């Protein structure tokens, strides 16, 4: 299981839910700053190749985002598996 590093002034907090957390073997990651979601996804795919075949959404500071989106320093990024409402 990856070690949760302490937050720094330039880090971002990544929270994984459901099967995403299972694939990366942790619910939380603290990563050094990444400028946008494309860079973050590239890093995640490199570190956790199983994610490449997994559909998931990204929320940035509790708001869903699509495509390349700027990540502010200190942001909370959530990796959300597909879900259905009821």
C-alpha positions as CSV (number, residue, x, y, z in Angstrom):
1,X,0.0,0.0,0.0
2,X,1.4,3.4,-0.9
3,X,2.4,5.6,2.0
4,X,0.4,8.7,2.6
5,X,2.8,11.6,2.6
6,X,2.1,14.7,4.6
7,X,0.6,17.7,2.8
8,X,3.0,20.4,1.7
9,X,2.2,23.9,0.5
10,X,2.5,22.6,-3.1
11,X,0.8,19.3,-2.9
12,X,-2.6,18.0,-3.9
13,X,-4.8,15.5,-2.1
14,X,-6.2,12.7,-4.2
15,X,-9.1,10.6,-2.8
16,X,-10.1,7.4,-4.5
17,X,-13.5,5.7,-4.1
18,X,-14.8,2.2,-4.8
19,X,-13.0,0.1,-7.3
20,X,-10.6,2.9,-8.0
21,X,-9.3,2.7,-4.4
22,X,-9.1,-1.1,-4.8
23,X,-7.0,-0.8,-8.0
24,X,-4.5,1.7,-6.4
25,X,-4.6,-0.1,-3.1
26,X,-5.3,3.1,-1.1
27,X,-8.1,5.6,-0.5
28,X,-5.8,8.6,-0.4
29,X,-2.7,9.9,-2.0
30,X,-0.8,13.1,-1.4
31,X,1.0,14.1,-4.6
32,X,3.4,16.9,-5.5
33,X,1.6,19.6,-7.5
34,X,0.4,18.7,-11.0
35,X,-0.7,21.6,-13.2
36,X,-3.8,19.9,-14.8
37,X,-5.9,16.8,-15.0
38,X,-4.0,15.5,-18.1
39,X,-0.7,15.5,-16.2
40,X,-2.3,13.9,-13.2
41,X,-3.9,11.1,-15.3
42,X,-0.6,10.5,-17.0
43,X,1.1,10.1,-13.6
44,X,-1.7,7.8,-12.3
45,X,-1.7,5.6,-15.4
46,X,2.1,5.3,-15.1
47,X,2.0,4.4,-11.4
48,X,-1.2,2.2,-11.6
49,X,-1.5,0.7,-15.1
50,X,-4.8,-1.1,-14.2
51,X,-6.5,2.3,-14.3
52,X,-6.0,2.6,-18.1
53,X,-8.8,0.1,-18.6
54,X,-11.0,1.6,-15.9
55,X,-13.7,4.2,-16.5
56,X,-13.8,6.9,-13.8
57,X,-14.7,10.5,-13.3
58,X,-12.7,13.3,-11.7
59,X,-14.0,15.9,-9.3
60,X,-11.9,18.9,-8.4
61,X,-12.7,20.5,-5.1
62,X,-16.1,18.7,-5.1
63,X,-17.0,19.8,-8.7
64,X,-17.1,17.3,-11.6
65,X,-14.6,18.2,-14.4
66,X,-14.2,16.9,-17.9
67,X,-11.1,17.1,-20.1
68,X,-8.0,19.0,-19.4
69,X,-8.6,21.2,-16.3
70,X,-6.3,23.4,-14.2
71,X,-5.6,22.0,-10.7
72,X,-4.9,24.7,-8.1
73,X,-2.3,24.2,-5.5
74,X,-3.8,22.5,-2.4
75,X,-6.7,21.0,-4.4
76,X,-8.7,18.0,-3.4
77,X,-9.1,15.6,-6.4
78,X,-11.6,12.8,-6.2
79,X,-11.4,9.7,-8.4
80,X,-15.0,8.4,-8.8
81,X,-16.0,5.1,-10.3
82,X,-19.1,4.9,-12.4
83,X,-22.2,5.1,-10.3
84,X,-25.9,4.9,-10.8
85,X,-28.7,6.9,-9.1
86,X,-31.9,5.7,-7.8
